[in-house]
Amino acid sequence: MMSTEERQTVITLLAEAAVARRSLVIELHDGQHFCDGVHDVLYEYGEDFVVFHARNRMLVRDIARAARTGRDQDCEDIAQPADAAGVWCSL
């Protein structure tokens, strides 16, 4: 389970991506990873949710790690997320 500080860090990252219309590289706790833009971040029913452009709404607590894409990088440019220090926002 995420600490309050970790949850706030990822919510901030998701909200900034929604406002800036930038994509994020996301890894879920089940090992899935993807790159997608954030449409909205919501708090409903006592849970934090994120709505991605190409995916349904999902619980923020299902996200294991998140990272910004490069300044001139689109999702199509990313084959696999890098697992290097400083790249991921670990949760």
ChimeraX attribute file (.defattr): number of C-alpha atoms within 10 A of each C-alpha:
attribute: neighborCount
match mode: 1-to-1
recipient: residues
	/A:1	9
	/A:2	15
	/A:3	9
	/A:4	8
	/A:5	10
	/A:6	15
	/A:7	17
	/A:8	12
	/A:9	16
	/A:10	22
	/A:11	18
	/A:12	13
	/A:13	17
	/A:14	27
	/A:15	18
	/A:16	16
	/A:17	21
	/A:18	21
	/A:19	11
	/A:20	11
	/A:21	12
	/A:22	20
	/A:23	23
	/A:24	23
	/A:25	21
	/A:26	21
	/A:27	20
	/A:28	15
	/A:29	13
	/A:30	9
	/A:31	9
	/A:32	10
	/A:33	17
	/A:34	16
	/A:35	24
	/A:36	21
	/A:37	21
	/A:38	24
	/A:39	20
	/A:40	17
	/A:41	22
	/A:42	15
	/A:43	11
	/A:44	8
	/A:45	7
	/A:46	6
	/A:47	10
	/A:48	15
	/A:49	19
	/A:50	23
	/A:51	20
	/A:52	20
	/A:53	14
	/A:54	11
	/A:55	13
	/A:56	8
	/A:57	15
	/A:58	14
	/A:59	14
	/A:60	21
	/A:61	18
	/A:62	15
	/A:63	22
	/A:64	21
	/A:65	18
	/A:66	24
	/A:67	21
	/A:68	19
	/A:69	20
	/A:70	13
	/A:71	7
	/A:72	6
	/A:73	12
	/A:74	15
	/A:75	16
	/A:76	8
	/A:77	11
	/A:78	14
	/A:79	9
	/A:80	10
	/A:81	17
	/A:82	11
	/A:83	9
	/A:84	7
	/A:85	8
	/A:86	8
	/A:87	15
	/A:88	18
	/A:89	16
	/A:90	16
	/A:91	18
